Amino acid sequence: MKDLRGRNLGMDRATHDAWGHVAWARVRRWAVLGVAGLPLWLGAEEVLTLEAFEVVGRYLYTDQVNALRTPTPVLDVPQSLTILTAAEIEARGLSSLGEMVDYTPGVNTSQGEGHRDAIVFRGVRTTADFYLDGVRDDVQYYRPLYNLEQVELLRGPNALLFGRAGAGGILNRVTKKGILGERFGGYSSTVDTFGEVLLQFDTNTPLGEETAVRLNVMHEQLSNHRDQYDGERFGFNPTLKWRAGPATMVDVAYEFIDHERIIDRGVPTGIDGRPVRAFRKVVFGDPLENFAELKAHLFRVSAQHVISDTLKVNVSANYGDYDKLYQNIYTTAYDQALTPDLVTLDGYVDATLRRNLILSANVIGEMDAGTVRHTFITGVEIIDTQSDQYRYDSFWDTTMGDKEVFRIERPMALRGGVGVNAAGEPTRNRFSVDLADDTRVGVDVMSLYLQDEIGLSENWQA
């Protein structure tokens, strides 16, 4: 059996199917017992029937959804990369990209102001170099993991493959899709010592031989060691897979995301440049005014048609409608040496309405010219982005500005925009007076590309 690149996989189709569904092994087990210092050997022979297994990982999963555009073996990717599968994510109990990055070399995570993923690739911080099934996903939010087949991190410059940005690296999430001919279901639940609860559900149902429906659902109740912290996340993702013909496959997906959480910007640093340990549970903000909300509707359609063993065509359409709001009060100044009991607070509210439409089509083929193999791709991508954003700074009636000084207490003397400042005076904050930004953006992008991967030998490519 050969792959798309014409490489021999070392077994024929009949052998592959046999090993892919049923495997058995005759195992001889020995028991070793110590009796009065003398070993006693007992032999027992039995036949074990192993569950069906499948070997995956030779190719990046995104080859099927165009993140790398052409079918590239993992060993041939000229970059440092890490792939985390759904099984690894579940085994490690990961629930966020930040937790996943903790186990990934060359990549770090940052706070993201308490409301968004902010990954640092080799020293380059980004909130935009994220992809979903190979399509740009640059809205700022905490991305869930409940519906992922795997996560791929490519470290190093990527602008040649992915367009704008990508200076330090990119992160691509590959979603779960329907599987033809299989019926299964499962759920998982996670509870930590702070009381945070995560529930996830995954089921696949065939509707005849040519169609399958898959549903992934998650609900998470947030909690941690910090005072007043809570939040809730919900995700709902049905998908449909349809074999439209012997050589044509279609995937349709819809996803609804509803996230709410308190924004916690952390604690100020002291004389030694480290967070003040005495404040580890103090929230320097307003428990009713520090929050983030996100509601998103995502639609994805992709189709792939195999024309021959060396030529295929794929097209995709992705639409996203995002409604994001976050507002917060946070520490803007603290002097542990001179005023260890006082802190200056600032704040703002930011709202974003974003609509993204991304259309792409690719033709991928392979051909031999003598001893040289060419893997070529030609395609077009159209992006239409409409974004409305505004930002208001905080406005305190006692200072007639965006900053106010408070005495450090647990909890802070501030709730619902009303509090008592360090001088003991009642003060009120309003997020509707000081308009800092009002932006209406429309971006239209059309890209045409042609690429040729040249295989000079098994070990050399250009």
ZIFEN-V269718 format. One record per residue. N is the residue number from 1. PSI is psi as a letter, one per 20 degrees, with the letter a starting at -180 (999 if undefined). OMEGA is omega as a letter, one per 40 degrees, with the letter a starting at -180 (* if undefined). NEAR is the number of other ideal C-beta (glycine too) atoms within 8 Angstrom. Layout:
((N	PSI	OMEGA	NEAR) (N	PSI	OMEGA	NEAR))
//
This chain:
((1	p	a	9) (2	q	i	6) (3	a	a	10) (4	h	a	7) (5	j	i	10) (6	j	a	7) (7	q	a	6) (8	p	i	5) (9	i	i	8) (10	j	i	4) (11	q	i	7) (12	r	a	6) (13	g	a	6) (14	g	i	6) (15	g	i	8) (16	g	a	11) (17	h	a	8) (18	g	i	8) (19	h	a	8) (20	i	a	8) (21	g	a	6) (22	p	i	6) (23	q	i	7) (24	q	a	8) (25	q	i	7) (26	o	a	6) (27	p	i	8) (28	p	a	7) (29	p	i	8) (30	p	i	8) (31	p	a	7) (32	o	a	7) (33	q	i	7) (34	o	i	8) (35	o	a	6) (36	k	i	4) (37	i	a	4) (38	p	i	6) (39	q	i	6) (40	p	a	8) (41	p	i	7) (42	p	a	7) (43	q	i	7) (44	p	a	8) (45	p	i	7) (46	q	i	6) (47	p	i	7) (48	p	i	7) (49	o	a	5) (50	q	i	7) (51	q	i	3) (52	q	i	7) (53	q	i	7) (54	p	i	5) (55	p	i	5) (56	r	i	5) (57	i	i	6) (58	g	i	7) (59	q	i	10) (60	p	a	12) (61	h	a	12) (62	i	i	13) (63	h	a	11) (64	i	a	6) (65	j	i	11) (66	j	i	11) (67	g	i	13) (68	j	i	11) (69	g	a	10) (70	q	a	11) (71	o	a	10) (72	o	i	11) (73	q	a	9) (74	g	a	11) (75	i	a	4) (76	i	i	7) (77	o	a	11) (78	l	a	3) (79	r	i	8) (80	p	a	7) (81	q	i	11) (82	p	i	10) (83	p	i	12) (84	p	a	10) (85	r	i	8) (86	h	i	9) (87	g	i	6) (88	g	i	8) (89	g	a	13) (90	g	a	8) (91	h	a	6) (92	i	i	8) (93	k	a	6) (94	q	i	8) (95	j	a	9) (96	r	i	11) (97	h	i	13) (98	g	i	8) (99	h	a	10) (100	g	a	13) (101	h	i	11) (102	h	a	7) (103	j	a	7) (104	p	a	10) (105	q	i	4) (106	j	a	8) (107	p	i	14) (108	r	i	6) (109	q	i	12) (110	r	a	8) (111	h	a	7) (112	k	i	12) (113	k	i	10) (114	j	a	13) (115	j	a	12) (116	q	i	9) (117	p	i	14) (118	n	a	12) (119	q	i	16) (120	o	i	13) (121	o	i	15) (122	l	i	10) (123	i	a	5) (124	o	a	9) (125	p	a	8) (126	q	i	12) (127	j	a	10) (128	i	a	6) (129	l	i	15) (130	q	a	14) (131	q	i	14) (132	o	a	12) (133	l	i	15) (134	j	a	10) (135	p	a	11) (136	p	a	10) (137	n	a	10) (138	j	i	8) (139	q	a	11) (140	o	i	10) (141	r	i	13) (142	o	a	12) (143	p	i	10) (144	r	a	12) (145	j	a	13) (146	h	a	10) (147	k	a	12) (148	p	i	12) (149	h	i	9) (150	r	i	10) (151	p	a	14) (152	p	i	15) (153	o	i	14) (154	o	a	12) (155	p	a	13) (156	r	a	9) (157	p	a	7) (158	j	a	13) (159	h	a	10) (160	h	a	5) (161	h	a	7) (162	j	i	12) (163	b	a	7) (164	q	i	5) (165	b	a	9) (166	k	a	13) (167	g	a	9) (168	h	a	14) (169	r	i	15) (170	q	i	12) (171	p	a	12) (172	p	i	15) (173	p	i	14) (174	o	a	13) (175	q	i	13) (176	q	a	11) (177	r	a	10) (178	q	i	12) (179	p	a	9) (180	p	i	11) (181	j	a	6) (182	q	i	8) (183	p	i	6) (184	r	i	6) (185	q	i	8) (186	r	i	7) (187	r	i	8) (188	q	i	8) (189	q	a	8) (190	p	i	9) (191	p	i	7) (192	r	a	7) (193	i	i	3) (194	i	i	7) (195	j	i	8) (196	p	a	12) (197	p	i	9) (198	p	i	13) (199	p	a	10) (200	q	a	11) (201	p	a	11) (202	p	i	12) (203	q	i	9) (204	p	a	13) (205	p	i	8) (206	p	i	11) (207	m	a	6) (208	a	a	5) (209	h	a	7) (210	i	a	7) (211	q	i	13) (212	q	i	14) (213	p	i	12) (214	q	a	16) (215	p	i	10) (216	p	a	15) (217	q	i	10) (218	q	i	14) (219	p	a	10) (220	p	i	13) (221	o	a	11) (222	q	i	11) (223	q	i	9) (224	a	a	7) (225	i	a	5) (226	q	i	8) (227	q	i	8) (228	i	a	8) (229	p	i	11) (230	r	a	9) (231	r	a	10) (232	p	i	11) (233	p	i	15) (234	p	i	11) (235	q	a	15) (236	o	a	8) (237	n	i	15) (238	q	i	10) (239	q	i	16) (240	p	i	12) (241	p	a	15) (242	p	i	10) (243	o	a	12) (244	i	i	8) (245	r	a	6) (246	h	a	4) (247	j	a	6) (248	p	i	11) (249	p	a	9) (250	p	i	11) (251	p	i	14) (252	p	a	9) (253	q	i	14) (254	q	i	11) (255	p	i	12) (256	p	a	12) (257	p	i	13) (258	o	a	9) (259	p	i	13) (260	p	i	10) (261	q	i	14) (262	p	i	12) (263	p	a	14) (264	o	a	10) (265	j	i	12) (266	a	a	8) (267	q	i	10) (268	r	i	11) (269	q	a	9) (270	a	a	9) (271	h	a	5) (272	j	i	5) (273	j	i	5) (274	q	i	7) (275	p	a	10) (276	o	a	11) (277	h	a	6) (278	i	a	4) (279	j	a	11) (280	h	i	9) (281	i	a	8) (282	p	i	12) (283	o	a	14) (284	m	a	14) (285	a	a	16) (286	o	a	13) (287	h	i	10) (288	i	a	8) (289	i	i	14) (290	n	i	15) (291	r	i	12) (292	q	i	13) (293	p	i	10) (294	p	i	13) (295	p	a	9) (296	q	i	13) (297	p	a	9) (298	p	i	14) (299	p	a	10) (300	p	i	17) (301	p	i	11) (302	q	i	12) (303	q	i	12) (304	p	i	10) (305	p	i	10) (306	o	a	8) (307	g	i	7) (308	a	i	5) (309	i	a	4) (310	j	a	7) (311	p	i	11) (312	r	a	10) (313	p	i	11) (314	q	i	12) (315	q	i	10) (316	q	i	16) (317	p	a	11) (318	p	i	15) (319	p	i	11) (320	p	i	13) (321	o	a	9) (322	p	i	14) (323	o	a	10) (324	p	i	14) (325	p	i	11) (326	q	i	12) (327	q	a	13) (328	q	i	16) (329	p	a	13) (330	r	i	10) (331	p	i	13) (332	i	i	7) (333	p	i	7) (334	p	i	10) (335	o	a	8) (336	h	a	9) (337	g	a	5) (338	g	a	5) (339	m	a	6) (340	i	a	7) (341	j	a	5) (342	q	i	12) (343	q	i	11) (344	p	a	12) (345	q	i	16) (346	r	i	12) (347	r	i	15) (348	r	i	13) (349	p	a	11) (350	p	i	10) (351	q	a	9) (352	p	i	13) (353	o	a	10) (354	p	i	13) (355	o	a	11) (356	p	i	13) (357	p	a	11) (358	p	i	14) (359	p	i	11) (360	q	i	12) (361	p	a	10) (362	q	i	12) (363	p	a	10) (364	p	a	14) (365	r	i	10) (366	q	i	13) (367	q	i	8) (368	p	i	8) (369	n	a	6) (370	c	i	4) (371	j	a	4) (372	p	i	9) (373	p	i	11) (374	p	i	12) (375	o	a	13) (376	q	i	13) (377	p	i	13) (378	q	a	8) (379	r	i	11) (380	q	i	9) (381	p	i	11) (382	p	a	11) (383	p	i	14) (384	o	a	9) (385	p	i	12) (386	p	a	8) (387	p	i	13) (388	p	a	10) (389	q	i	12) (390	q	i	10) (391	p	i	12) (392	p	i	13) (393	q	i	10) (394	q	i	15) (395	o	a	14) (396	p	a	14) (397	i	i	9) (398	h	a	10) (399	i	a	8) (400	k	i	6) (401	a	a	6) (402	j	a	10) (403	q	i	12) (404	q	a	11) (405	p	i	10) (406	q	i	16) (407	p	a	7) (408	o	i	10) (409	r	i	8) (410	o	e	7) (411	r	i	10) (412	q	a	13) (413	m	a	8) (414	p	a	13) (415	p	i	9) (416	k	i	6) (417	i	a	12) (418	p	a	9) (419	a	i	14) (420	p	a	9) (421	a	a	12) (422	h	i	7) (423	j	a	5) (424	j	a	5) (425	p	i	7) (426	p	i	7) (427	q	a	13) (428	p	i	10) (429	q	i	17) (430	p	i	9) (431	k	a	13) (432	j	a	5) (433	g	a	7) (434	n	i	8) (435	o	a	8) (436	h	a	7) (437	p	i	7) (438	o	a	7) (439	p	i	8) (440	o	a	6) (441	p	i	9) (442	p	a	7) (443	p	i	8) (444	p	a	7) (445	p	i	7) (446	p	a	8) (447	p	i	9) (448	p	a	6) (449	q	i	9) (450	p	a	7) (451	q	i	9) (452	o	i	7) (453	p	a	11) (454	p	i	9) (455	o	a	12) (456	h	i	7) (457	a	i	6) (458	h	a	4) (459	i	a	3) (460	p	i	7) (461	q	i	7) (462	999	*	5))
//
